[in-house]
């Protein structure tokens, strides 16, 4: 009996994810990766905290650009990358909400 | 009744409402965070991992008979695997504690209490964290001998001095990996090899190094290592101690109880924050290279721009052998505390957080041989994963203006510009 129960939240918070569901069957196209990148950057832009917002936007751009430029042919690796980024997108969405629940002061330059 | 009590509260100078009031911030705006050596913000990914363990998976990790316990234990063991993976250790060698201070206490006091009375000597350095120095002081009061090794001008230990200090009854050497005030990196591999060849236990406080620079406990021959959770974007209140099993490191536990964590640290494991530490370690492993590249670029930009725009600025500590996220700069003729008051839009430190309450100059800078007037005018600027280039630009602009303003007001600076030699002045009062 496995003692390590799944720590992934099975109830996904992601709405309207017909194009973004974990793809176990067909090949992940570059178009799908670009779509996921766009969605991730959009969601990351919703962080109320300036530092988190900038960090996650820059990170999403860097990770996706680096991966897409590699032109990876191994389907397993592409699927793994896609699934990892999808899980991270769910984390970002949840944390954006939590950030909105606890608002903080703005920086002097943000005013 | 209510109105009378309200009046009573307002008039009383020690009223609870004013004492605990946090509804009105003292300063209207939030400051940009530049104090990553004191602590770091919890990464949202770490918080996301922790929350289920505070909401639904709230069981005691030591409950062996039901699902709640198994879930919590699963999370803890996963965290242990992530932490050990980052330092190339075995998961069984990781002991969870309440932080690096507790880990340092267990390592130093535990090992020496076990080795007493065969080994009575401890070697440490003058720039260690306060908890290591205080633990050594306590051992001294119990009859042990402690050698506090001096450091060179660049903050790095001289291996020759360490060799000379080793005695037949030396039981432990404790040297930190990266210093929290100046950011210098000690030669852990050389120290580890020296200790192993002399059969001495080697402890290193890697609170500022874990997850930021690569560590291999086998390559560096480290026997004990302290880890802190809140320095790597994890939660506060958790840390770990690496205790080598081959060759076995034996120590006496400080805290007695149910025998958890191999009997070294009894007590219920705080599973939510341990899971947080594990997730922080996992993220640190995958992001280390990218973070270091970014931070080095930001630090180089900060130092070069400041040195270009203001004269008489000194970087404390070695320029190359360091963690680039810790920048300690001294500004001649601009007092550190006044500089901090002028930089209200930035969260900075002019000494480490644990010693900032006192007005003495930092003992670390004194150990480097930095003169008191430079030590009093030093700023520790901490850069981290979430620092942006725009913040650095804004900081440099404000810092330059503040230093220039303070120097304009300084009569000593005027004397310096006139070419007065301060060493020839007789400062006595008539």
Interface residues (C-beta under 8 A of the other chain):
Chain A: X3 X4 X5 X7 X9 X47 X50 X51 X52 X54 X55 X56 X59 X62 X88 X91 X92 X94 X95 X98 X99 X104 X105 X106 X107 X108 X109 X111
Chain B: X25 X28 X29 X30 X31 X32 X33 X41 X44 X45 X47 X48 X49 X52 X67 X70 X71 X73 X74 X75 X77 X78 X290 X345 X385 X386 X387 X388 X394
